[in-house]
Amino acid sequence: MQYGPGVPAFAVYMTQYQLLPYQRTAGVLNELAGLGISPGTLQRAVRVAAARLEVPVTAIRGALIAARVAHALPMLACLLQCPSST
């Protein structure tokens, strides 16, 4: 059975952002939409999404490494979290 783009997107969101196990995500899709989808199908959706994101993520990583201020954020975080001396 083929699903529209919303089902794999929802599966990736639930398993990778919400950290729901594949089995539970399959159960949620069954409960909410009546889809008898297997955890293996959900795993494949995650693999496909990861493959599609590989090129843009690599480009973003390269741009950050090459940027003059790429390493300014850790310093800013330290400044915001460190107690003031006043």
N, C-alpha and C positions, 0 to 999 in steps of 0.2 A: 504494500500500500504506500502511496506517495502522499506527503503532507505539504501544505503550502509553506511559505517561508516563516510564518509566525510560529509554527510548532518547534522547529529547530532553534529559533531565536529564544523562545520561552525556555526550552530545555537548557540552552547554554546559560541563560540568566539564572535559572533556578539552581543549576549544579555548580556554576563557577562563581557567581556573585553571592547568592543566598546560601551556598554550600550544602544544599540538600543532596542526600545520596541519590544515585541514579534510580534505585528501586522506588524510593519515595516519590521522586519526580514523576516516574511512570504512573504511580498510583494517583498523584494529583491530576495528571492529564486524563486519566481514566475517570476520576470523580467529577472533574469540572467539564470535560468535553466529550466524555464517552469514548475516548481513544484507547484502544488496546495496544499501546506502544511498548516495546520491550526496552529494558535498560541498555541493551546492546545498540539499539537504534539511537538512543540518546547519547551514548558514548561516541558513536560515529558523527553525530551532529557537532559535538565538541571538537573532535579531531578536524572536521571540515572547517569550522570557524577558526581554529588555531592556525591551520594552513593558510587561510585567506588573510589572516592578520600578520603573518610572518614578514612580508615585504614592508608594509607600512610601519610596523614596530621597529624593524631594523633601520629604516630610514629615520625615524624619530630618534632612536638611540644614537645614531651617527651624528645627527644634527645637534643633539644635546652635548655629546662629547666634544664636538668641534666648536661649540659656542664659547665665547670668552667668559660668560658669566654662569656657565653650567654648574659650577661648584659653589655658587653663592648661596644657594638654598640651604645647605646644611649649616652654614654660618648664620644665616638669618634665623633658622629654627633654634639654634643655640642661644642667640641673642634674645629671642622671644621667651624661651623657657628658663633662662638663667635668672636667678634672683638679682634684683638691682642692689647696688651698693649704697643707695641713699636711705 
